[in-house]
Structures are given as C-alpha cells and as structure tokens.
Amino acid sequence: MAAVAATVVSIGLVAAVCFLLIKLVIGLRAYRKKCDFLRQFPHIKPHFIWGNLLEYPGPDERGLKFQREMTAMFPRVSSAWMGPFLPMIMVSHPETIRIILKTSEPKAHQIYHLMEPWIGDGLLLSKGQKWARNRRLLTPAFHFDILKPYLIIKNKAADIMLEKFASYHQRDQYFEVFNMISKLTLDIILKCAFSYDTDCQRLG
C-alpha cells in the first residue's frame, strides 16, 4: 500500500509540475506577444524590471511637466511600462482619442474602473450592448449641425474662465482647476439648455 501511495503521489506531483510548466509557457508566450505589440508604439526604452517608473517624477507639478514633455515628444500616442508586467498606452491627440471613444471594444478594467466613481458607467466606460444603445441615443443629439449655434455661447463662457485664469496668473496664485471647470460646465448647461444666465463663473 505504501508503494502504491508513493506512486500516486509521484504521479500527482509530475502532473502538477507539467500543468504549471504548460501554464508558464502559455503565459510567457502571451507576455511576449503583448511586448511585441507594444513595441509598435513610440516609447522611451523601459527598464527590464522597473519599466518607465523611474522616469516619472510623481503626481505633482514635475509630473505634469514630464507629461507635457512626453506629449511634445510623442504627440499622438505612446506606450509605457509601470513595472515589468503592467503596460499603458497613452493617447494625447484628438484624432487618436476619437478612435477610442467611438469603439465598442471592452475597456481595460485595471485602469477604467478608477474613473467609474467619478464619471459613472456612461459612454466612455460602458461596453457591448449598453455602449451601442447609449451611442445610438446620443449621436443625433450631438450632431455638429445641432451644436453649431451653441458655439458662440460656449466660447463666451470659456473666455470668462480664461480671464479668471489670467487674473490668478497675474497675482501668481494657485487655484483649483476642478472648481473652475465645474462652474464653466454649469454656466454652459444653464445657458444652452435653459437659456438662463446666472453669471455663476464670476459670482461663484
């Protein structure tokens, strides 16, 4: 009985090792295929362990400066590695972004789920039939011929926001961008949807 048990254990160990080796080979092939695909995009050569993490200075003004420099270097799209296994493709040109916004392909959950509490499961984050339904409902409402008459209103509202930006710049003061953009959005919605001018950007 002991010999039989030892044989069964040995067979089980061999099968487990074979299974793990097969999974490892499949994973390495998928990883290599992903690397070959990402090499097609413009990029800074990544470190084999840290990727491009060492180039990124951090989520502050230096980080914004780094992102501007990357956009100047790669104006349409670029790729980067956050460590050895997590790649990112960063788009910065309107034409490139349009392709992503118009697609119904599944979104990368690792990144997009971070935005869900902020913008909800709308056109950008949804997929499949829900995306197609939302797209079909929204497209006629946002046709250029319909939006064109509102350009003057939007431009005037944007001019007010830029004036506030300039005033902070002249005083060499910091300001909260999110608050400014929120007031701009509210101003445009009230004027375009309700024909109601509250002057909320100046009064708020």
Secondary structure, 3 states (H helix, E strand, C coil): CHHHHHHHHHHHHHHHHHHHHHHHHHHHHHHHHHHHHHCCCCECCCECCCECCCCCCCCCHHHHHHHHHHHHHCCCEEEEEECCCCEEEEECCHHHHHHHHHCCCCCCHHHHCCCHHHHCCCCCCCCHHHHHHHHHHHCHHHCHHHHHHHHHHHHHHHHHHHHHHHHHHHCCCCCCHHHHHHHHHHHHHHHHHHCCCCCHHHHC
